[in-house]
Amino acid sequence: MEEAEGGRKLRTKERKLYTDQEIDEDDIDGRRTYSLEDKLTSDKFNADMVQVLRGPEFTMEWMQRNGLVRPIVFYDKTGLGMRVPSENFKVSDVKQCVGSRRILDVMDVSTQKAMEMSMKDWVRYYESPDRDRLLNVISLEFCHTRLENYVESPTLIRQLDWVDRAWPRHLKECQTESTNVIEKMKYPKVQKYCLMSVAGCYTDFHIDFGGTSVWYHILHGEKIFWLAPPSQTNIDRYVDWTLSAKQGDRFLGDVLEQCQRVVLHAGYTFIIQPDGMI
């Protein structure tokens, strides 16, 4: 537990090793009691925050004129100057690139609790037709692995990236450790992540660390976001929800101002601005 201002307690996520055993009673306590399917079809989340652009429009001149103040979706990556794997690239190929022994942080969707699993075990789980739980990989940072050769961020992102623009170049160049062991990290190793989810996975509301901007490219399947601006009202409601023991009973989007549901299909690229979007 960590203590916040005013003496309130911040709950920390429990981490454990993955096993094939049944979910215990403590895990059951963290399960959702609302229907996520209802939130997928509700017409309530219809705010209009997301801007649609074409790749060739996303230039430094455009940025200087407009700033990055709204989420942006690109229906096609043409003109963005980015590189991603082909549609034939699978989870087993990720294993070949990062190594079968690479330890992953895995989220149990039903409880939102973290656990650890090897890349080899993850592929076995992902490819199995019979799964006893929904698991989600959302934090595989793959710089300094062979997977890095398959991915290049959009040109404008590289031109603005503080890690590339401001961090001492020699520290990044002397980085050799491919995992995120903090003692061996020479620079903020947060530029390239691979997310892998089976159908039905869900990550609860959060704010990316430091309110950083983030870009996504959907290689396979579909990804759905619920986004809300970081107004003072929304921040207050987010803090109350985070500090409560009722996250599984309350869908935060129901009480946030201007919450928008955004559906991304394979081939879409999505950018979220650096202002603490929930």
Steps between C-alpha positions, in 0.01 A plus 500: 500500500607860437368804681368799308446856620244525776584156634300308239639164389592425141451138406788327324457226243589152620752313285528124488628224277267345244374151567232284342315469831150628561444864599493536878237675712705819528498530121124453485458806724657718231276395212271743316134502597386724211450389141774616268287390205245767596773765485597384151152568364396800711443828313617695806870520409461726199730796573676636193867538594681289241636663186543311171812574294678358197863399538648767268326771706679403822810717459708736712328795333160357596623448857629857527168637377265277699687333785419153630184582694259226389528125440565425132403194296649403163308240302810420295869523590595629155698823530579462870854377435454208736592132473309208653505122443294344222158347560666157507688588819367294792550466875737210438716739295515735799641209701768442237599867519507557877585147618290225655638571849406868502282565805179690426275705723157350442166639616216274612203675340236382746686635805735762344783343699851460359700180474814384322524248217777393265464578131493125432206451737323802354514358146370167629212679672426728201489216249295267720131462403411430864571786742379510859554876536558816296860624509641815346858617424522880501860584590753305291762766423710355219778748421838326463336178380461371144138616506624859497612451139138451393362821655572867434284771653339770280743763371351788699505293820873440455556871437328590829601209724676633811700179538656559157511880517611569857647190666881466475551298184801307632290357786243359261771362273670314786176326604534125445240347734180418309278458806386785723714420803522845654855453632625441144301773328706782350209703360117513525430171320136571421491560124375173351247263652330189365146441627348153462143418598254220440140587413304655786795653688447822692733739684328729748521879495844647564725796419825419321807578711584868509205576273720401206384487140471157340449358152338169407486300181251213479661207317229239559148506637332799660561728798243720674579800719285700738666841531423804714679837528694577822264771625512571873164328544621191315829491692313523832266218401792292374686544830192407704444192285868396519508530879175312547459126532217501247676511163343169406154637579526833317573576136682830533388621158143526630595798719768670287431812296531474120589132495540363147514142377751460216509185287828422321526233230802321356712745303397805703759719675398700807677778690401626846625845597726565806254662739402223741204363304307243706 
